[in-house]
Amino acid sequence: MFRIGIILVLFGIIYLIKPNIYKRWIWKKTNILQRNLSPANYLKFMRILGGIFILVGILLLLKGSW
C-alpha cells in the first residue's frame, strides 16, 4: 500500500504540473476524452484528476504508516 500511495502522489503532481503530458508527449493520437472536451475543460479535468490522485495517495500513505 505504501508504494502505491507514493506512485499516486507522484502521478498527481505530474498531472498538476504538466496536464498535457498525454496529449502532447506520450500519445500523439487523440483519444475520446481529448476529442470530446474543449482544451480548457481537458486541462481542468486533468488537474482535478491529479488532485484526486494526491488525496488518495496521501490516504494510502497514512494507512500504510499505521
All heavy atoms as a GROMACS GRO file, in nm:
protein
  553
    1MET      N    1   0.081  -0.120   0.000
    1MET     CA    2   0.000   0.000   0.000
    1MET      C    3   0.086   0.127   0.000
    1MET      O    4   0.049   0.224  -0.060
    1MET     CB    5  -0.091   0.002   0.124
    1MET     CG    6  -0.200  -0.097   0.121
    1MET     SD    7  -0.324  -0.042   0.005
    1MET     CE    8  -0.458  -0.140   0.056
    2PHE      N    9   0.198   0.119   0.068
    2PHE     CA   10   0.285   0.236   0.079
    2PHE      C   11   0.338   0.277  -0.057
    2PHE      O   12   0.339   0.395  -0.091
    2PHE     CB   13   0.398   0.205   0.177
    2PHE     CG   14   0.479   0.325   0.215
    2PHE    CD1   15   0.428   0.419   0.302
    2PHE    CD2   16   0.605   0.344   0.162
    2PHE    CE1   17   0.502   0.529   0.338
    2PHE    CE2   18   0.680   0.455   0.197
    2PHE     CZ   19   0.629   0.548   0.286
    3ARG      N   20   0.381   0.179  -0.137
    3ARG     CA   21   0.436   0.209  -0.270
    3ARG      C   22   0.329   0.264  -0.363
    3ARG      O   23   0.356   0.356  -0.441
    3ARG     CB   24   0.497   0.084  -0.331
    3ARG     CG   25   0.621   0.039  -0.262
    3ARG     CD   26   0.676  -0.084  -0.329
    3ARG     NE   27   0.786  -0.137  -0.250
    3ARG     CZ   28   0.834  -0.256  -0.262
    3ARG    NH1   29   0.783  -0.339  -0.350
    3ARG    NH2   30   0.934  -0.296  -0.188
    4ILE      N   31   0.210   0.209  -0.355
    4ILE     CA   32   0.101   0.258  -0.439
    4ILE      C   33   0.068   0.403  -0.404
    4ILE      O   34   0.042   0.485  -0.492
    4ILE     CB   35  -0.023   0.167  -0.425
    4ILE    CG1   36   0.009   0.028  -0.478
    4ILE    CG2   37  -0.142   0.225  -0.500
    4ILE    CD1   38  -0.099  -0.075  -0.450
    5GLY      N   39   0.070   0.435  -0.276
    5GLY     CA   40   0.045   0.572  -0.232
    5GLY      C   41   0.148   0.669  -0.287
    5GLY      O   42   0.114   0.778  -0.333
    6ILE      N   43   0.274   0.629  -0.284
    6ILE     CA   44   0.380   0.715  -0.338
    6ILE      C   45   0.362   0.734  -0.488
    6ILE      O   46   0.375   0.846  -0.540
    6ILE     CB   47   0.520   0.655  -0.307
    6ILE    CG1   48   0.546   0.663  -0.157
    6ILE    CG2   49   0.629   0.727  -0.385
    6ILE    CD1   50   0.672   0.593  -0.113
    7ILE      N   51   0.330   0.628  -0.559
    7ILE     CA   52   0.310   0.636  -0.704
    7ILE      C   53   0.192   0.728  -0.737
    7ILE      O   54   0.200   0.812  -0.828
    7ILE     CB   55   0.290   0.495  -0.763
    7ILE    CG1   56   0.420   0.417  -0.756
    7ILE    CG2   57   0.240   0.502  -0.907
    7ILE    CD1   58   0.407   0.270  -0.789
    8LEU      N   59   0.083   0.716  -0.663
    8LEU     CA   60  -0.033   0.802  -0.687
    8LEU      C   61  -0.001   0.949  -0.661
    8LEU      O   62  -0.043   1.037  -0.736
    8LEU     CB   63  -0.151   0.758  -0.601
    8LEU     CG   64  -0.226   0.634  -0.649
    8LEU    CD1   65  -0.332   0.595  -0.547
    8LEU    CD2   66  -0.289   0.658  -0.783
    9VAL      N   67   0.073   0.977  -0.555
    9VAL     CA   68   0.111   1.115  -0.526
    9VAL      C   69   0.201   1.170  -0.637
    9VAL      O   70   0.182   1.283  -0.683
    9VAL     CB   71   0.180   1.126  -0.388
    9VAL    CG1   72   0.242   1.263  -0.368
    9VAL    CG2   73   0.081   1.096  -0.277
   10LEU      N   74   0.295   1.091  -0.684
   10LEU     CA   75   0.383   1.137  -0.792
   10LEU      C   76   0.306   1.164  -0.920
   10LEU      O   77   0.328   1.267  -0.986
   10LEU     CB   78   0.494   1.034  -0.817
   10LEU     CG   79   0.599   1.022  -0.708
   10LEU    CD1   80   0.698   0.911  -0.740
   10LEU    CD2   81   0.672   1.153  -0.689
   11PHE      N   82   0.216   1.073  -0.958
   11PHE     CA   83   0.136   1.096  -1.077
   11PHE      C   84   0.045   1.217  -1.060
   11PHE      O   85   0.024   1.293  -1.155
   11PHE     CB   86   0.055   0.972  -1.114
   11PHE     CG   87   0.128   0.877  -1.203
   11PHE    CD1   88   0.190   0.766  -1.150
   11PHE    CD2   89   0.135   0.899  -1.339
   11PHE    CE1   90   0.258   0.678  -1.231
   11PHE    CE2   91   0.202   0.813  -1.421
   11PHE     CZ   92   0.265   0.701  -1.368
   12GLY      N   93  -0.009   1.236  -0.942
   12GLY     CA   94  -0.092   1.353  -0.916
   12GLY      C   95  -0.014   1.483  -0.933
   12GLY      O   96  -0.065   1.579  -0.991
   13ILE      N   97   0.108   1.484  -0.885
   13ILE     CA   98   0.192   1.604  -0.901
   13ILE      C   99   0.223   1.627  -1.048
   13ILE      O  100   0.218   1.741  -1.095
   13ILE     CB  101   0.322   1.589  -0.817
   13ILE    CG1  102   0.288   1.595  -0.668
   13ILE    CG2  103   0.423   1.698  -0.853
   13ILE    CD1  104   0.402   1.559  -0.577
   14ILE      N  105   0.252   1.521  -1.121
   14ILE     CA  106   0.279   1.535  -1.265
   14ILE      C  107   0.156   1.589  -1.337
   14ILE      O  108   0.166   1.678  -1.422
   14ILE     CB  109   0.324   1.400  -1.325
   14ILE    CG1  110   0.463   1.365  -1.274
   14ILE    CG2  111   0.322   1.405  -1.478
   14ILE    CD1  112   0.506   1.223  -1.309
   15TYR      N  113   0.038   1.539  -1.301
   15TYR     CA  114  -0.085   1.587  -1.365
   15TYR      C  115  -0.112   1.734  -1.332
   15TYR      O  116  -0.165   1.806  -1.415
   15TYR     CB  117  -0.205   1.504  -1.322
   15TYR     CG  118  -0.214   1.368  -1.384
   15TYR    CD1  119  -0.304   1.275  -1.338
   15TYR    CD2  120  -0.133   1.330  -1.491
   15TYR    CE1  121  -0.314   1.149  -1.393
   15TYR    CE2  122  -0.142   1.205  -1.546
   15TYR     CZ  123  -0.233   1.115  -1.498
   15TYR     OH  124  -0.242   0.991  -1.553
   16LEU      N  125  -0.075   1.778  -1.212
   16LEU     CA  126  -0.095   1.918  -1.178
   16LEU      C  127   0.004   2.009  -1.250
   16LEU      O  128  -0.031   2.118  -1.294
   16LEU     CB  129  -0.083   1.938  -1.026
   16LEU     CG  130  -0.198   1.886  -0.942
   16LEU    CD1  131  -0.166   1.906  -0.795
   16LEU    CD2  132  -0.327   1.954  -0.977
   17ILE      N  133   0.129   1.963  -1.261
   17ILE     CA  134   0.233   2.045  -1.324
   17ILE      C  135   0.222   2.043  -1.476
   17ILE      O  136   0.228   2.147  -1.541
   17ILE     CB  137   0.372   1.999  -1.279
   17ILE    CG1  138   0.389   2.024  -1.129
   17ILE    CG2  139   0.481   2.070  -1.358
   17ILE    CD1  140   0.516   1.965  -1.072
   18LYS      N  141   0.207   1.925  -1.533
   18LYS     CA  142   0.202   1.908  -1.679
   18LYS      C  143   0.075   1.834  -1.720
   18LYS      O  144   0.079   1.714  -1.749
   18LYS     CB  145   0.325   1.827  -1.727
   18LYS     CG  146   0.457   1.892  -1.703
   18LYS     CD  147   0.479   2.002  -1.801
   18LYS     CE  148   0.619   2.057  -1.785
   18LYS     NZ  149   0.643   2.170  -1.870
   19PRO      N  150  -0.040   1.901  -1.720
   19PRO     CA  151  -0.164   1.830  -1.753
   19PRO      C  152  -0.172   1.783  -1.898
   19PRO      O  153  -0.252   1.697  -1.930
   19PRO     CB  154  -0.273   1.932  -1.722
   19PRO     CG  155  -0.207   2.063  -1.725
   19PRO     CD  156  -0.064   2.040  -1.686
   20ASN      N  157  -0.088   1.836  -1.984
   20ASN     CA  158  -0.089   1.794  -2.125
   20ASN      C  159   0.011   1.684  -2.156
   20ASN      O  160   0.045   1.661  -2.272
   20ASN     CB  161  -0.059   1.914  -2.216
   20ASN     CG  162  -0.178   2.003  -2.230
   20ASN    OD1  163  -0.290   1.958  -2.227
   20ASN    ND2  164  -0.153   2.132  -2.246
   21ILE      N  165   0.059   1.614  -2.055
   21ILE     CA  166   0.164   1.515  -2.077
   21ILE      C  167   0.120   1.405  -2.173
   21ILE      O  168   0.196   1.362  -2.257
   21ILE     CB  169   0.214   1.456  -1.944
   21ILE    CG1  170   0.338   1.374  -1.967
   21ILE    CG2  171   0.106   1.375  -1.875
   21ILE    CD1  172   0.412   1.338  -1.840
   22TYR      N  173  -0.004   1.360  -2.163
   22TYR     CA  174  -0.051   1.254  -2.252
   22TYR      C  175  -0.095   1.310  -2.386
   22TYR      O  176  -0.087   1.243  -2.487
   22TYR     CB  177  -0.165   1.176  -2.188
   22TYR     CG  178  -0.119   1.096  -2.070
   22TYR    CD1  179  -0.167   1.124  -1.943
   22TYR    CD2  180  -0.026   0.996  -2.084
   22TYR    CE1  181  -0.123   1.050  -1.834
   22TYR    CE2  182   0.019   0.923  -1.975
   22TYR     CZ  183  -0.032   0.952  -1.852
   22TYR     OH  184   0.012   0.881  -1.744
   23LYS      N  185  -0.142   1.431  -2.385
   23LYS     CA  186  -0.194   1.490  -2.508
   23LYS      C  187  -0.081   1.527  -2.605
   23LYS      O  188  -0.097   1.514  -2.726
   23LYS     CB  189  -0.274   1.614  -2.472
   23LYS     CG  190  -0.353   1.672  -2.585
   23LYS     CD  191  -0.441   1.783  -2.533
   23LYS     CE  192  -0.531   1.837  -2.641
   23LYS     NZ  193  -0.618   1.942  -2.592
   24ARG      N  194   0.030   1.570  -2.554
   24ARG     CA  195   0.136   1.620  -2.642
   24ARG      C  196   0.263   1.537  -2.640
   24ARG      O  197   0.341   1.544  -2.733
   24ARG     CB  198   0.170   1.763  -2.604
   24ARG     CG  199   0.054   1.855  -2.626
   24ARG     CD  200   0.094   1.998  -2.609
   24ARG     NE  201  -0.023   2.083  -2.629
   24ARG     CZ  202  -0.029   2.207  -2.593
   24ARG    NH1  203   0.074   2.263  -2.534
   24ARG    NH2  204  -0.137   2.277  -2.613
   25TRP      N  205   0.289   1.461  -2.534
   25TRP     CA  206   0.418   1.395  -2.524
   25TRP      C  207   0.410   1.245  -2.546
   25TRP      O  208   0.482   1.189  -2.627
   25TRP     CB  209   0.479   1.420  -2.388
   25TRP     CG  210   0.516   1.562  -2.362
   25TRP    CD1  211   0.509   1.666  -2.449
   25TRP    CD2  212   0.564   1.616  -2.240
   25TRP    NE1  213   0.550   1.780  -2.388
   25TRP    CE2  214   0.584   1.753  -2.260
   25TRP    CE3  215   0.591   1.561  -2.117
   25TRP    CZ2  216   0.632   1.836  -2.160
   25TRP    CZ3  217   0.638   1.644  -2.017
   25TRP    CH2  218   0.659   1.780  -2.040
   26ILE      N  219   0.324   1.178  -2.473
   26ILE     CA  220   0.326   1.032  -2.474
   26ILE      C  221   0.245   0.976  -2.590
   26ILE      O  222   0.296   0.896  -2.668
   26ILE     CB  223   0.278   0.978  -2.338
   26ILE    CG1  224   0.377   1.023  -2.230
   26ILE    CG2  225   0.268   0.826  -2.342
   26ILE    CD1  226   0.338   0.986  -2.089
   27TRP      N  227   0.118   1.013  -2.601
   27TRP     CA  228   0.035   0.966  -2.711
   27TRP      C  229   0.002   1.083  -2.801
   27TRP      O  230  -0.064   1.177  -2.760
   27TRP     CB  231  -0.095   0.904  -2.660
   27TRP     CG  232  -0.075   0.775  -2.590
   27TRP    CD1  233  -0.023   0.661  -2.642
   27TRP    CD2  234  -0.105   0.746  -2.454
   27TRP    NE1  235  -0.019   0.564  -2.547
   27TRP    CE2  236  -0.069   0.612  -2.431
   27TRP    CE3  237  -0.160   0.820  -2.350
   27TRP    CZ2  238  -0.085   0.552  -2.308
   27TRP    CZ3  239  -0.176   0.759  -2.229
   27TRP    CH2  240  -0.139   0.627  -2.208
   28LYS      N  241   0.046   1.077  -2.923
   28LYS     CA  242   0.019   1.187  -3.017
   28LYS      C  243  -0.122   1.178  -3.074
   28LYS      O  244  -0.180   1.279  -3.110
   28LYS     CB  245   0.121   1.184  -3.132
   28LYS     CG  246   0.263   1.205  -3.087
   28LYS     CD  247   0.282   1.343  -3.033
   28LYS     CE  248   0.427   1.365  -2.993
   28LYS     NZ  249   0.454   1.496  -2.946
   29LYS      N  250  -0.177   1.058  -3.086
   29LYS     CA  251  -0.313   1.045  -3.138
   29LYS      C  252  -0.411   1.086  -3.029
   29LYS      O  253  -0.392   1.057  -2.912
   29LYS     CB  254  -0.341   0.901  -3.180
   29LYS     CG  255  -0.256   0.856  -3.295
   29LYS     CD  256  -0.291   0.715  -3.333
   29LYS     CE  257  -0.204   0.668  -3.448
   29LYS     NZ  258  -0.233   0.531  -3.486
   30THR      N  259  -0.518   1.151  -3.069
   30THR     CA  260  -0.615   1.196  -2.970
   30THR      C  261  -0.706   1.082  -2.929
   30THR      O  262  -0.742   0.997  -3.010
   30THR     CB  263  -0.701   1.312  -3.026
   30THR    OG1  264  -0.769   1.266  -3.143
   30THR    CG2  265  -0.616   1.431  -3.060
   31ASN      N  266  -0.739   1.078  -2.803
   31ASN     CA  267  -0.832   0.978  -2.755
   31ASN      C  268  -0.971   1.038  -2.744
   31ASN      O  269  -0.993   1.155  -2.775
   31ASN     CB  270  -0.786   0.917  -2.622
   31ASN     CG  271  -0.780   1.018  -2.510
   31ASN    OD1  272  -0.839   1.124  -2.517
   31ASN    ND2  273  -0.710   0.985  -2.405
   32ILE      N  274  -1.066   0.960  -2.699
   32ILE     CA  275  -1.206   1.005  -2.692
   32ILE      C  276  -1.221   1.123  -2.598
   32ILE      O  277  -1.292   1.219  -2.629
   32ILE     CB  278  -1.296   0.888  -2.647
   32ILE    CG1  279  -1.296   0.780  -2.754
   32ILE    CG2  280  -1.438   0.935  -2.619
   32ILE    CD1  281  -1.363   0.652  -2.713
   33LEU      N  282  -1.152   1.120  -2.485
   33LEU     CA  283  -1.163   1.229  -2.388
   33LEU      C  284  -1.114   1.360  -2.447
   33LEU      O  285  -1.177   1.464  -2.431
   33LEU     CB  286  -1.083   1.194  -2.262
   33LEU     CG  287  -1.086   1.296  -2.150
   33LEU    CD1  288  -1.228   1.309  -2.095
   33LEU    CD2  289  -0.992   1.256  -2.040
   34GLN      N  290  -1.003   1.357  -2.518
   34GLN     CA  291  -0.949   1.479  -2.577
   34GLN      C  292  -1.037   1.532  -2.688
   34GLN      O  293  -1.047   1.652  -2.709
   34GLN     CB  294  -0.808   1.454  -2.629
   34GLN     CG  295  -0.709   1.424  -2.521
   34GLN     CD  296  -0.577   1.373  -2.576
   34GLN    OE1  297  -0.559   1.364  -2.696
   34GLN    NE2  298  -0.487   1.338  -2.488
   35ARG      N  299  -1.104   1.443  -2.761
   35ARG     CA  300  -1.192   1.488  -2.869
   35ARG      C  301  -1.322   1.546  -2.816
   35ARG      O  302  -1.380   1.636  -2.877
   35ARG     CB  303  -1.224   1.372  -2.964
   35ARG     CG  304  -1.109   1.340  -3.056
   35ARG     CD  305  -1.148   1.232  -3.150
   35ARG     NE  306  -1.138   1.105  -3.075
   35ARG     CZ  307  -1.163   0.988  -3.126
   35ARG    NH1  308  -1.204   0.974  -3.248
   35ARG    NH2  309  -1.149   0.879  -3.053
   36ASN      N  310  -1.371   1.496  -2.703
   36ASN     CA  311  -1.500   1.540  -2.651
   36ASN      C  312  -1.491   1.664  -2.564
   36ASN      O  313  -1.591   1.733  -2.549
   36ASN     CB  314  -1.567   1.427  -2.571
   36ASN     CG  315  -1.614   1.316  -2.661
   36ASN    OD1  316  -1.635   1.336  -2.780
   36ASN    ND2  317  -1.629   1.197  -2.606
   37LEU      N  318  -1.377   1.691  -2.505
   37LEU     CA  319  -1.363   1.808  -2.418
   37LEU      C  320  -1.290   1.920  -2.490
   37LEU      O  321  -1.201   1.897  -2.571
   37LEU     CB  322  -1.284   1.771  -2.292
   37LEU     CG  323  -1.351   1.674  -2.195
   37LEU    CD1  324  -1.256   1.641  -2.082
   37LEU    CD2  325  -1.479   1.731  -2.141
   38SER      N  326  -1.325   2.042  -2.456
   38SER     CA  327  -1.251   2.156  -2.508
   38SER      C  328  -1.113   2.158  -2.441
   38SER      O  329  -1.094   2.096  -2.336
   38SER     CB  330  -1.326   2.286  -2.479
   38SER     OG  331  -1.326   2.312  -2.341
   39PRO      N  332  -1.017   2.226  -2.499
   39PRO     CA  333  -0.883   2.229  -2.436
   39PRO      C  334  -0.884   2.280  -2.292
   39PRO      O  335  -0.814   2.227  -2.207
   39PRO     CB  336  -0.804   2.323  -2.528
   39PRO     CG  337  -0.870   2.310  -2.661
   39PRO     CD  338  -1.016   2.290  -2.630
   40ALA      N  339  -0.965   2.381  -2.264
   40ALA     CA  340  -0.971   2.433  -2.127
   40ALA      C  341  -1.032   2.330  -2.032
   40ALA      O  342  -0.984   2.312  -1.920
   40ALA     CB  343  -1.052   2.562  -2.124
   41ASN      N  344  -1.138   2.263  -2.077
   41ASN     CA  345  -1.200   2.162  -1.991
   41ASN      C  346  -1.110   2.040  -1.973
   41ASN      O  347  -1.113   1.976  -1.868
   41ASN     CB  348  -1.335   2.120  -2.048
   41ASN     CG  349  -1.441   2.224  -2.026
   41ASN    OD1  350  -1.430   2.307  -1.937
   41ASN    ND2  351  -1.544   2.222  -2.108
   42TYR      N  352  -1.032   2.007  -2.075
   42TYR     CA  353  -0.938   1.896  -2.062
   42TYR      C  354  -0.833   1.926  -1.956
   42TYR      O  355  -0.801   1.842  -1.873
   42TYR     CB  356  -0.871   1.866  -2.196
   42TYR     CG  357  -0.770   1.755  -2.190
   42TYR    CD1  358  -0.811   1.624  -2.183
   42TYR    CD2  359  -0.634   1.783  -2.188
   42TYR    CE1  360  -0.718   1.520  -2.175
   42TYR    CE2  361  -0.541   1.682  -2.180
   42TYR     CZ  362  -0.583   1.551  -2.174
   42TYR     OH  363  -0.491   1.450  -2.166
   43LEU      N  364  -0.780   2.048  -1.957
   43LEU     CA  365  -0.682   2.088  -1.855
   43LEU      C  366  -0.743   2.084  -1.717
   43LEU      O  367  -0.681   2.037  -1.621
   43LEU     CB  368  -0.627   2.228  -1.885
   43LEU     CG  369  -0.541   2.242  -2.010
   43LEU    CD1  370  -0.501   2.387  -2.029
   43LEU    CD2  371  -0.419   2.154  -2.000
   44LYS      N  372  -0.867   2.133  -1.704
   44LYS     CA  373  -0.936   2.130  -1.575
   44LYS      C  374  -0.956   1.986  -1.527
   44LYS      O  375  -0.932   1.956  -1.410
   44LYS     CB  376  -1.071   2.200  -1.588
   44LYS     CG  377  -1.147   2.209  -1.457
   44LYS     CD  378  -1.290   2.251  -1.476
   44LYS     CE  379  -1.307   2.398  -1.491
   44LYS     NZ  380  -1.450   2.437  -1.493
   45PHE      N  381  -0.998   1.897  -1.618
   45PHE     CA  382  -1.018   1.757  -1.583
   45PHE      C  383  -0.890   1.693  -1.534
   45PHE      O  384  -0.888   1.623  -1.434
   45PHE     CB  385  -1.074   1.680  -1.704
   45PHE     CG  386  -1.077   1.532  -1.684
   45PHE    CD1  387  -1.177   1.474  -1.608
   45PHE    CD2  388  -0.980   1.451  -1.740
   45PHE    CE1  389  -1.180   1.337  -1.589
   45PHE    CE2  390  -0.982   1.314  -1.722
   45PHE     CZ  391  -1.082   1.257  -1.646
   46MET      N  392  -0.778   1.717  -1.604
   46MET     CA  393  -0.651   1.655  -1.567
   46MET      C  394  -0.602   1.708  -1.433
   46MET      O  395  -0.545   1.634  -1.353
   46MET     CB  396  -0.546   1.677  -1.675
   46MET     CG  397  -0.574   1.600  -1.803
   46MET     SD  398  -0.586   1.422  -1.778
   46MET     CE  399  -0.416   1.380  -1.751
   47ARG      N  400  -0.623   1.836  -1.406
   47ARG     CA  401  -0.582   1.891  -1.277
   47ARG      C  402  -0.667   1.838  -1.163
   47ARG      O  403  -0.616   1.810  -1.054
   47ARG     CB  404  -0.586   2.044  -1.282
   47ARG     CG  405  -0.475   2.098  -1.369
   47ARG     CD  406  -0.462   2.247  -1.362
   47ARG     NE  407  -0.347   2.290  -1.440
   47ARG     CZ  408  -0.352   2.382  -1.534
   47ARG    NH1  409  -0.465   2.443  -1.561
   47ARG    NH2  410  -0.244   2.414  -1.600
   48ILE      N  411  -0.797   1.821  -1.186
   48ILE     CA  412  -0.882   1.761  -1.084
   48ILE      C  413  -0.842   1.617  -1.060
   48ILE      O  414  -0.835   1.571  -0.944
   48ILE     CB  415  -1.031   1.773  -1.125
   48ILE    CG1  416  -1.076   1.919  -1.117
   48ILE    CG2  417  -1.120   1.685  -1.037
   48ILE    CD1  418  -1.213   1.944  -1.176
   49LEU      N  419  -0.813   1.544  -1.167
   49LEU     CA  420  -0.768   1.406  -1.154
   49LEU      C  421  -0.637   1.399  -1.076
   49LEU      O  422  -0.618   1.312  -0.992
   49LEU     CB  423  -0.751   1.343  -1.292
   49LEU     CG  424  -0.716   1.195  -1.297
   49LEU    CD1  425  -0.831   1.113  -1.241
   49LEU    CD2  426  -0.688   1.155  -1.441
   50GLY      N  427  -0.546   1.493  -1.101
   50GLY     CA  428  -0.421   1.499  -1.025
   50GLY      C  429  -0.446   1.523  -0.877
   50GLY      O  430  -0.382   1.461  -0.792
   51GLY      N  431  -0.538   1.612  -0.845
   51GLY     CA  432  -0.572   1.637  -0.705
   51GLY      C  433  -0.631   1.514  -0.638
   51GLY      O  434  -0.598   1.484  -0.523
   52ILE      N  435  -0.716   1.443  -0.709
   52ILE     CA  436  -0.774   1.320  -0.654
   52ILE      C  437  -0.666   1.216  -0.630
   52ILE      O  438  -0.664   1.149  -0.527
   52ILE     CB  439  -0.885   1.267  -0.748
   52ILE    CG1  440  -1.005   1.362  -0.746
   52ILE    CG2  441  -0.927   1.126  -0.709
   52ILE    CD1  442  -1.109   1.332  -0.852
   53PHE      N  443  -0.574   1.202  -0.726
   53PHE     CA  444  -0.463   1.107  -0.708
   53PHE      C  445  -0.381   1.141  -0.585
   53PHE      O  446  -0.340   1.053  -0.510
   53PHE     CB  447  -0.373   1.106  -0.831
   53PHE     CG  448  -0.422   1.019  -0.944
   53PHE    CD1  449  -0.550   0.967  -0.946
   53PHE    CD2  450  -0.339   0.990  -1.050
   53PHE    CE1  451  -0.593   0.887  -1.050
   53PHE    CE2  452  -0.382   0.911  -1.155
   53PHE     CZ  453  -0.510   0.860  -1.155
   54ILE      N  454  -0.354   1.270  -0.565
   54ILE     CA  455  -0.275   1.311  -0.449
   54ILE      C  456  -0.348   1.279  -0.319
   54ILE      O  457  -0.289   1.225  -0.225
   54ILE     CB  458  -0.240   1.461  -0.458
   54ILE    CG1  459  -0.139   1.484  -0.571
   54ILE    CG2  460  -0.184   1.513  -0.326
   54ILE    CD1  461  -0.112   1.629  -0.601
   55LEU      N  462  -0.478   1.309  -0.313
   55LEU     CA  463  -0.554   1.281  -0.191
   55LEU      C  464  -0.559   1.132  -0.161
   55LEU      O  465  -0.537   1.090  -0.046
   55LEU     CB  466  -0.696   1.336  -0.205
   55LEU     CG  467  -0.711   1.487  -0.198
   55LEU    CD1  468  -0.856   1.527  -0.224
   55LEU    CD2  469  -0.666   1.538  -0.063
   56VAL      N  470  -0.587   1.050  -0.261
   56VAL     CA  471  -0.593   0.906  -0.240
   56VAL      C  472  -0.455   0.853  -0.202
   56VAL      O  473  -0.441   0.767  -0.114
   56VAL     CB  474  -0.649   0.834  -0.364
   56VAL    CG1  475  -0.636   0.684  -0.353
   56VAL    CG2  476  -0.793   0.874  -0.388
   57GLY      N  477  -0.350   0.905  -0.267
   57GLY     CA  478  -0.215   0.862  -0.234
   57GLY      C  479  -0.177   0.896  -0.091
   57GLY      O  480  -0.117   0.815  -0.021
   58ILE      N  481  -0.213   1.014  -0.046
   58ILE     CA  482  -0.184   1.053   0.093
   58ILE      C  483  -0.262   0.965   0.191
   58ILE      O  484  -0.208   0.922   0.294
   58ILE     CB  485  -0.216   1.203   0.116
   58ILE    CG1  486  -0.112   1.288   0.042
   58ILE    CG2  487  -0.219   1.237   0.263
   58ILE    CD1  488  -0.143   1.435   0.040
   59LEU      N  489  -0.387   0.934   0.158
   59LEU     CA  490  -0.464   0.844   0.245
   59LEU      C  491  -0.399   0.706   0.252
   59LEU      O  492  -0.393   0.645   0.360
   59LEU     CB  493  -0.607   0.833   0.195
   59LEU     CG  494  -0.696   0.956   0.215
   59LEU    CD1  495  -0.831   0.935   0.148
   59LEU    CD2  496  -0.712   0.986   0.362
   60LEU      N  497  -0.351   0.656   0.140
   60LEU     CA  498  -0.283   0.526   0.141
   60LEU      C  499  -0.152   0.532   0.218
   60LEU      O  500  -0.114   0.435   0.286
   60LEU     CB  501  -0.260   0.477  -0.002
   60LEU     CG  502  -0.382   0.429  -0.079
   60LEU    CD1  503  -0.346   0.397  -0.223
   60LEU    CD2  504  -0.446   0.311  -0.011
   61LEU      N  505  -0.080   0.642   0.208
   61LEU     CA  506   0.043   0.658   0.283
   61LEU      C  507   0.014   0.660   0.433
   61LEU      O  508   0.087   0.599   0.512
   61LEU     CB  509   0.116   0.786   0.242
   61LEU     CG  510   0.183   0.783   0.105
   61LEU    CD1  511   0.235   0.922   0.069
   61LEU    CD2  512   0.295   0.682   0.103
   62LEU      N  513  -0.091   0.731   0.472
   62LEU     CA  514  -0.126   0.735   0.613
   62LEU      C  515  -0.173   0.600   0.663
   62LEU      O  516  -0.141   0.559   0.775
   62LEU     CB  517  -0.234   0.840   0.638
   62LEU     CG  518  -0.191   0.986   0.620
   62LEU    CD1  519  -0.310   1.079   0.634
   62LEU    CD2  520  -0.082   1.022   0.719
   63LYS      N  521  -0.249   0.529   0.581
   63LYS     CA  522  -0.296   0.396   0.620
   63LYS      C  523  -0.180   0.300   0.633
   63LYS      O  524  -0.176   0.215   0.722
   63LYS     CB  525  -0.396   0.344   0.517
   63LYS     CG  526  -0.454   0.211   0.552
   63LYS     CD  527  -0.552   0.164   0.447
   63LYS     CE  528  -0.601   0.027   0.483
   63LYS     NZ  529  -0.688  -0.029   0.380
   64GLY      N  530  -0.081   0.312   0.543
   64GLY     CA  531   0.034   0.223   0.548
   64GLY      C  532   0.128   0.251   0.665
   64GLY      O  533   0.200   0.164   0.709
   65SER      N  534   0.125   0.374   0.717
   65SER     CA  535   0.214   0.408   0.828
   65SER      C  536   0.155   0.369   0.963
   65SER      O  537   0.225   0.372   1.063
   65SER     CB  538   0.246   0.557   0.826
   65SER     OG  539   0.128   0.633   0.851
   66TRP      N  540   0.027   0.336   0.969
   66TRP     CA  541  -0.035   0.297   1.097
   66TRP      C  542   0.004   0.160   1.130
   66TRP      O  543   0.000   0.062   1.128
   66TRP     CB  544  -0.186   0.311   1.092
   66TRP     CG  545  -0.231   0.454   1.095
   66TRP    CD1  546  -0.155   0.564   1.115
   66TRP    CD2  547  -0.365   0.502   1.074
   66TRP    NE1  548  -0.232   0.677   1.109
   66TRP    CE2  549  -0.360   0.642   1.083
   66TRP    CE3  550  -0.484   0.441   1.047
   66TRP    CZ2  551  -0.472   0.720   1.069
   66TRP    CZ3  552  -0.594   0.519   1.033
   66TRP    CH2  553  -0.588   0.658   1.044
   0.00000   0.00000   0.00000
